[in-house]
Amino acid sequence: MEYIRVIIADWMPVTVRGMTAYYFDEDGQAYYTIFINDKLSVEAQCAAYDHEIRHINNDDFHKMIPIEDLEAVRHESAG
């Protein structure tokens, strides 16, 4: 089972709404950390969270696709 934790980050530039990192802990347990920009409105934070969850649900972290192409696909499917 994979776990997800969310961090509201104050260090992100305004141009980055959110991002996700994939880690393994010391026991080999896989988990995702979603970072959400604290400079966004609550609504925009929720939208950024939903966007990052779509990446996780679509198994994007295991695909060998350039990030620019992956983001283009995700933004098309969200529209």
trRosetta pair geometry for C-beta under 8 A, 3 or more apart (Angstrom, degrees):
i j d omega theta_ij theta_ji phi_ij phi_ji
2 30 4.8 -42 -112 100 92 103
2 31 6.1 159 -170 -101 71 42
2 32 6.6 51 161 -12 115 93
2 56 8.0 -165 112 -167 139 115
3 29 7.0 23 8 154 115 114
3 30 7.6 160 24 101 71 55
3 31 4.0 -22 67 -116 90 106
3 32 7.3 -161 96 29 48 66
4 31 6.8 -175 -75 -167 27 82
4 32 4.7 -11 -111 66 76 102
4 33 7.7 158 -160 -90 55 27
4 34 6.4 21 -173 -10 102 108
4 53 7.9 32 -143 -106 163 84
4 56 6.9 3 -93 -125 128 169
5 31 6.6 33 -3 162 95 125
5 32 7.4 -180 28 91 59 56
5 33 5.3 -17 68 -112 92 74
5 34 7.3 -168 92 26 42 73
6 33 7.6 158 -93 -163 24 57
6 34 4.8 -20 -110 68 74 102
6 35 8.0 162 -160 -85 56 23
6 36 6.4 12 -173 -5 101 115
6 49 6.8 6 -126 -120 137 113
7 33 6.2 12 0 -178 112 104
7 34 7.2 171 26 86 66 51
7 35 5.2 -21 71 -108 98 68
7 36 7.2 173 86 24 46 73
8 36 5.3 -36 -109 72 61 97
8 38 4.9 86 162 -84 95 93
8 45 7.3 -1 -117 -143 104 136
9 12 4.9 83 102 -21 117 106
9 35 4.5 15 -19 -168 136 103
9 36 6.6 152 15 64 83 38
9 37 6.3 -44 68 -102 89 38
9 38 6.1 -147 78 -18 34 95
10 38 4.8 -24 -86 33 65 141
10 39 8.0 107 -135 -42 56 81
12 16 4.8 -113 -178 80 110 112
12 19 7.7 173 -117 9 130 109
12 35 6.6 149 -62 143 131 117
12 37 4.3 -108 81 -104 136 88
12 38 7.5 138 35 15 103 72
12 39 7.3 -135 79 11 93 108
13 16 5.3 81 62 11 79 99
14 37 7.3 111 -127 -173 34 148
14 39 5.6 -78 -107 101 75 155
16 19 6.3 -19 179 -32 120 111
16 37 6.1 151 97 -66 71 126
17 36 7.6 -21 155 -148 63 65
17 37 5.6 -102 -150 12 31 124
17 40 6.2 64 -142 -71 80 143
17 44 6.7 -115 -142 165 113 101
17 47 7.6 -48 173 95 142 94
17 48 4.1 -153 148 -103 104 122
17 51 7.3 51 100 47 128 149
18 34 6.4 2 -177 -178 117 91
18 35 6.2 167 -155 89 65 58
18 36 4.8 -14 -105 -107 106 59
18 37 6.4 -115 -67 -7 58 82
18 45 7.9 113 -66 -144 118 55
18 48 3.5 138 -20 170 127 113
18 49 6.7 -175 -108 -65 165 40
18 51 6.4 141 58 70 129 113
18 52 5.1 -94 130 -45 131 123
19 34 7.7 171 90 -153 34 53
19 35 5.2 -5 59 56 79 105
19 52 7.2 128 -172 -104 7 121
20 32 5.5 -8 -172 -172 112 111
20 33 6.9 160 -154 81 60 46
20 34 5.0 -23 -100 -101 88 67
20 35 7.3 -174 -83 17 35 72
20 52 4.7 140 -49 -159 117 111
20 55 5.9 179 29 84 143 138
20 56 6.7 -134 -170 -57 166 97
20 61 7.6 -95 108 -71 117 119
21 32 7.1 152 79 -158 44 59
21 33 5.0 -8 57 56 94 97
21 35 7.3 42 -4 -14 99 108
22 30 7.0 -8 -175 -166 92 98
22 31 7.8 171 -153 91 53 34
22 32 5.6 -28 -101 -102 65 73
22 61 4.8 101 -42 -164 149 153
23 30 7.3 156 88 -152 45 52
23 31 5.7 -20 66 66 90 78
23 32 7.6 151 21 -100 76 23
23 33 6.5 28 1 -7 120 106
24 28 5.7 -15 -176 -145 116 37
24 29 6.8 147 -156 70 65 35
24 30 5.6 -34 -97 -92 75 59
24 31 7.8 134 -103 19 29 70
25 28 7.2 -48 69 20 65 16
25 29 4.8 -4 37 55 109 92
25 31 6.6 33 -30 11 102 116
32 56 5.7 -52 -56 -104 172 127
32 61 7.8 -152 -100 -37 111 156
34 49 6.4 82 147 -128 149 72
34 52 4.6 120 -131 126 117 154
34 53 7.6 -14 -87 -58 152 67
36 40 7.1 -87 167 38 91 130
36 45 5.0 73 168 -151 133 90
36 48 5.3 133 -132 97 92 128
36 49 5.9 -18 -86 -66 134 85
36 52 7.8 -115 -76 -3 86 145
37 40 4.9 92 86 -16 98 104
37 45 7.3 -140 65 -100 64 82
37 48 6.8 -166 23 -102 89 176
40 44 3.7 -125 -177 95 114 117
40 45 4.8 153 92 -58 119 74
40 48 6.4 138 30 -12 175 137
41 44 4.6 91 51 10 79 102
41 45 6.9 -137 94 -7 40 87
42 45 5.5 -53 -148 35 31 115
42 46 6.5 34 153 -19 64 102
43 46 5.8 -53 -152 34 32 111
43 47 6.5 30 150 -17 64 105
44 47 5.5 -50 -146 37 36 113
44 48 6.3 39 152 -21 66 103
45 48 5.7 -52 -146 36 31 112
45 49 6.4 36 151 -21 64 104
46 49 5.5 -51 -148 34 32 114
46 50 6.4 35 152 -19 65 104
47 50 5.6 -51 -148 35 32 113
47 51 6.4 38 151 -23 63 104
48 51 5.5 -51 -150 33 33 116
48 52 6.5 29 153 -16 65 104
49 52 5.9 -58 -150 38 31 107
49 53 6.3 32 152 -20 66 106
50 53 5.6 -53 -146 36 31 113
50 54 6.6 38 152 -24 63 101
51 54 5.8 -52 -157 28 31 113
51 55 7.1 34 146 -19 61 99
51 74 6.6 88 -160 157 89 128
51 78 6.7 -12 -104 -87 89 152
52 55 5.5 -46 -157 29 41 116
52 56 6.7 38 147 -16 66 102
53 56 5.5 -53 -151 37 38 112
53 57 6.0 34 153 -16 70 108
54 57 5.7 -55 -138 43 31 109
54 58 5.9 20 163 -10 66 114
54 74 6.0 132 108 -145 129 108
54 77 7.6 173 -178 93 144 124
54 78 7.2 -129 -14 -76 172 104
55 58 6.2 -66 -142 46 22 102
55 60 4.3 -71 -162 36 75 138
55 61 7.1 79 154 -41 98 83
55 70 7.7 64 -123 158 101 121
55 74 6.6 -16 -73 -100 82 147
56 59 7.8 28 174 -72 32 32
56 60 7.4 -61 -60 29 21 94
56 61 7.3 11 -110 -11 55 115
58 74 7.8 -160 31 -96 156 97
59 62 5.2 -38 170 37 93 111
59 63 6.8 107 117 -36 80 96
60 63 5.6 -54 -150 21 44 118
60 65 7.7 -73 -155 49 81 119
60 70 5.7 106 -158 -162 121 132
60 74 7.7 -7 -85 -65 153 123
63 70 7.0 142 83 -98 129 122
65 69 5.2 -112 171 84 101 118
65 70 4.9 122 104 -61 119 97
66 69 4.7 85 67 8 87 105
66 70 7.0 -160 93 -7 42 89
67 70 5.4 -55 -143 39 35 114
67 71 6.1 36 158 -20 69 105
68 71 6.0 -54 -147 36 27 110
68 72 6.5 32 152 -22 61 106
69 72 5.6 -53 -151 32 32 115
69 73 6.6 32 152 -17 65 104
70 73 5.8 -55 -153 35 32 110
70 74 6.4 28 152 -16 66 107
71 74 5.6 -54 -144 38 34 110
71 75 6.1 29 159 -17 68 108
72 75 6.1 -59 -145 39 26 106
72 76 6.4 29 155 -21 62 107
73 76 5.8 -56 -150 34 29 112
73 77 6.4 20 157 -13 65 109
74 77 6.0 -61 -147 40 30 105
74 78 6.3 28 155 -21 66 110
75 78 5.7 -53 -142 35 33 112
75 79 6.7 44 156 -35 62 101
76 79 6.0 -52 -157 17 30 115
